[in-house]
Amino acid sequence: MDELMRGRVYGADHDDPDPGPRPGHVYAELVAGPLDGLLLDVTGWTPEHLREGAALATEIGRFGAGGKALYGPRADDPKRWDWAGDLPGPGTVRG
């Protein structure tokens, strides 16, 4: 049951038999949007980079392949990053 409760890490290979968090790493939980529930490995990120958040590549966002999902930390809970919308990638056709 513990295996089912662990979050999947963003960017982990689909074939990875253990796509969960690794010991010694720091993670932010992605909340809402296309990557809801995934964990983002923020190990080694600078405080400035952590405050800025991230534009994460995803094929399941509003713009499909090549698009990005924007996530940023909550002011009151920086270990949870909220979805702020999607961006088209280079060459993405807006619909």
VEXDREN-2710 file (C-alpha; in Angstrom, 1 decimal):
% VEXDREN-2710
k/r/px/py/pz
1/MET/0.0/0.0/0.0
2/ASP/2.9/2.4/0.7
3/GLU/4.1/2.1/-2.9
4/LEU/0.7/3.3/-4.1
5/MET/0.7/6.3/-1.8
6/ARG/4.1/7.7/-3.0
7/GLY/4.0/10.4/-5.7
8/ARG/5.4/10.0/-9.1
9/VAL/8.3/12.3/-9.9
10/TYR/7.9/14.7/-12.9
11/GLY/10.2/13.5/-15.7
12/ALA/10.6/9.9/-14.4
13/ASP/10.6/7.4/-17.3
14/HIS/7.3/5.6/-17.8
15/ASP/9.2/2.3/-17.7
16/ASP/10.9/3.1/-14.4
17/PRO/9.8/0.5/-11.9
18/ASP/10.3/3.0/-9.0
19/PRO/9.2/6.5/-10.3
20/GLY/8.8/7.8/-6.8
21/PRO/11.0/10.2/-4.7
22/ARG/14.6/9.4/-4.0
23/PRO/16.3/9.6/-0.6
24/GLY/18.2/12.8/-0.1
25/HIS/16.3/14.8/-2.7
26/VAL/13.9/17.7/-2.1
27/TYR/10.5/17.8/-3.8
28/ALA/7.7/20.2/-4.5
29/GLU/4.2/18.8/-5.0
30/LEU/2.5/20.1/-8.2
31/VAL/-1.1/21.1/-7.5
32/ALA/-3.9/21.3/-10.1
33/GLY/-3.4/21.7/-13.8
34/PRO/-2.1/19.0/-16.2
35/LEU/0.7/17.8/-13.8
36/ASP/-1.5/17.6/-10.6
37/GLY/-0.1/15.2/-8.0
38/LEU/3.4/14.9/-9.5
39/LEU/6.5/15.7/-7.5
40/LEU/9.1/18.1/-8.9
41/ASP/12.7/17.5/-7.9
42/VAL/14.0/20.9/-6.7
43/THR/17.2/19.5/-5.2
44/GLY/19.9/22.1/-5.4
45/TRP/17.7/24.9/-6.8
46/THR/18.7/28.4/-5.5
47/PRO/16.2/30.3/-3.3
48/GLU/15.6/32.7/-6.2
49/HIS/14.9/29.9/-8.7
50/LEU/12.5/28.3/-6.1
51/ARG/10.6/31.6/-5.7
52/GLU/10.3/32.0/-9.5
53/GLY/8.7/28.6/-10.1
54/ALA/9.0/26.7/-13.3
55/ALA/7.6/26.3/-16.8
56/LEU/7.4/22.5/-17.2
57/ALA/7.2/20.7/-20.6
58/THR/4.0/18.6/-20.9
59/GLU/2.0/17.1/-23.8
60/ILE/-1.2/17.0/-21.8
61/GLY/-1.7/20.8/-21.3
62/ARG/-3.8/23.2/-23.2
63/PHE/-1.2/23.5/-26.1
64/GLY/-0.4/19.8/-26.4
65/ALA/3.1/18.6/-27.5
66/GLY/5.6/21.3/-27.0
67/GLY/3.5/23.2/-24.5
68/LYS/4.5/24.1/-21.0
69/ALA/2.6/24.2/-17.7
70/LEU/3.5/27.1/-15.3
71/TYR/3.8/26.2/-11.6
72/GLY/4.9/28.4/-8.7
73/PRO/5.2/28.0/-4.9
74/ARG/2.4/28.9/-2.5
75/ALA/3.3/31.8/-0.2
76/ASP/2.2/29.9/2.9
77/ASP/3.4/26.4/1.8
78/PRO/6.4/26.5/-0.5
79/LYS/6.5/22.7/-0.8
80/ARG/3.2/22.9/-2.8
81/TRP/3.4/24.6/-6.2
82/ASP/0.1/25.8/-7.7
83/TRP/-0.6/25.7/-11.4
84/ALA/-0.8/29.2/-13.0
85/GLY/-1.7/28.3/-16.6
86/ASP/-0.2/26.9/-19.8
87/LEU/2.1/28.3/-22.4
88/PRO/2.6/27.3/-26.0
89/GLY/5.9/26.0/-27.0
90/PRO/8.0/27.1/-30.0
91/GLY/6.1/26.3/-33.2
92/THR/2.9/25.5/-31.3
93/VAL/-0.3/26.7/-33.1
94/ARG/-2.7/28.5/-30.9
95/GLY/-6.3/27.5/-31.2
END
